[in-house]
Amino acid sequence: MKLRRRIRHASNIPTASMADIAMLLLIFFLSTTFIRSEEAFDIRLPGLTAGERFRGENALRVWLGPEGEVAVNDARIPLEGIAPLLADELRMNPRLVITLHADARAPYASVARVFEQLEAARAPRVVLAGTKRGAP
C-alpha cells in the first residue's frame, strides 16, 4: 500500500518590518502635530457677532491678560519687548500674522500700548481674536 505524503504549507505573515512602519508613523505624526502648551493667562475673549475662522499655521500669538500682563506664544515678556521681538520674527517670516488675544477685562490703556508696539514693529497683518457669542 502506497501512502501519499501530505505536504504542509506553513502560512505566516512577515512581521519583521512592522516595528519599522510603526516607528515611522509615530515619527511622522509627532513631527506634524502642533503640540500647544498651556495658555499663558486665563483669558476671557470678547464676544463677536461676525467674522471667520483663522488658521494659525503662520501665526504668532500675543496674549494680553486681565491685569495688563503680556505674553508672546505663551512666554511672558515685558510690554516694551514686544516691538523688537516682533520685528525680528517679521524679518525671518514676512508672511507672519500676529493674532492678538486680549482679555475682555484688560484695561484699554494696555490694549492701546500693545497696538503701539505692533505699530512700532511695522506688523502688516494683525488679527483680533474673539469668541462667538454664547461660546465659553
C-alpha positions as a printed Julia matrix, in Angstrom:
136×3 Matrix{Float64}:
   0.0     0.0    0.0
   1.36    3.31  -1.04
   0.93    6.23   1.35
   0.78    9.65  -0.09
   2.82   12.22   1.59
   0.96   15.24   2.71
   2.7    18.47   2.01
   2.0    21.04   4.64
   2.47   24.67   3.79
   3.19   26.87   6.7
   1.26   30.13   6.44
   2.89   33.06   8.1
   2.73   36.8    7.79
   6.09   38.54   7.82
   6.1    40.94  10.77
   9.75   41.9   10.76
   9.11   45.33   9.25
   6.0    46.08  11.36
   8.04   47.8   14.07
   9.79   49.94  11.46
   6.5    51.01   9.96
   5.01   51.79  13.37
   8.07   53.87  14.29
   7.94   55.81  11.02
   4.24   56.54  11.51
   4.87   57.65  15.07
   7.68   60.0   13.98
   5.53   61.38  11.15
   2.56   62.15  13.36
   4.69   63.63  16.16
   6.56   65.89  13.75
   3.42   67.16  12.01
   1.27   67.67  15.1
   1.17   71.09  16.69
   1.52   70.49  20.42
   0.31   73.5   22.3
   1.4    74.12  25.84
  -0.88   75.63  28.42
  -2.07   79.11  27.64
  -0.13   81.93  29.22
  -3.06   83.51  31.02
  -6.64   82.72  31.88
  -8.17   84.92  29.2
 -11.82   85.58  28.53
 -12.03   86.86  24.97
 -14.64   89.42  23.98
 -17.62   88.16  22.02
 -18.11   88.81  18.33
 -21.07   88.59  16.01
 -19.35   88.31  12.61
 -16.03   87.08  11.34
 -14.39   83.99  10.01
 -12.17   81.3   11.38
  -8.46   81.9   11.14
  -5.91   79.17  10.54
  -2.92   79.72  12.79
  -0.13   77.86  10.97
   1.73   81.04  10.1
   0.72   82.99  13.18
   2.37   84.4   16.27
   0.06   84.74  19.28
   0.21   87.83  21.51
  -1.72   87.44  24.78
  -2.9    90.36  26.89
  -4.12   89.32  30.32
  -6.77   90.91  32.54
  -4.16   92.76  34.59
  -2.26   94.06  31.54
   0.39   91.31  31.52
   1.72   90.29  28.09
   2.93   87.0   26.6
   4.09   86.1   23.1
   3.48   82.45  22.16
   2.87   81.6   25.83
   6.14   83.16  27.05
   5.72   86.18  29.32
   7.64   89.27  28.23
   7.61   92.92  29.26
   5.37   95.2   27.21
   8.34   97.11  25.81
   9.85   93.87  24.49
   7.04   93.21  22.0
   8.25   95.52  19.2
  11.85   94.2   18.94
  10.7    90.59  19.18
   8.02   91.03  16.51
  10.39   92.95  14.25
  12.86   90.03  14.38
  10.09   87.49  13.73
   8.75   89.54  10.81
  12.25   89.78   9.34
  12.53   85.98   9.43
   8.99   85.4    8.14
   7.43   88.33   6.23
   4.12   86.44   5.83
   3.7    86.22   9.61
   0.26   87.06  11.01
   0.03   88.37  14.56
  -3.07   87.27  16.48
  -3.94   89.44  19.46
  -5.81   87.62  22.23
  -6.83   90.43  24.58
  -8.91   89.71  27.65
 -12.27   91.5   27.76
 -11.38   92.71  31.29
  -7.99   94.18  30.22
  -7.63   97.94  30.68
  -7.99   99.8   27.39
  -4.72  101.63  28.07
  -2.88   98.29  27.96
  -4.55   97.37  24.67
  -3.53  100.75  23.23
   0.09  100.22  24.34
   0.14   96.78  22.69
  -1.14   98.36  19.46
   1.62  100.98  19.71
   4.17   98.16  19.99
   2.62   96.42  16.96
   2.83   99.67  15.01
   6.46  100.16  16.06
   7.25   96.64  14.81
   5.51   97.52  11.49
   3.26   94.47  11.72
   1.24   94.46   8.47
  -1.26   91.75   9.45
  -2.9    91.76  12.88
  -5.92   89.63  13.73
  -8.04   90.32  16.8
  -9.19   87.07  18.38
 -12.64   86.66  19.82
 -15.21   84.01  20.64
 -18.63   83.6   19.12
 -21.34   84.98  21.34
 -22.72   82.23  23.51
 -19.49   80.18  23.35
 -17.49   79.71  26.58
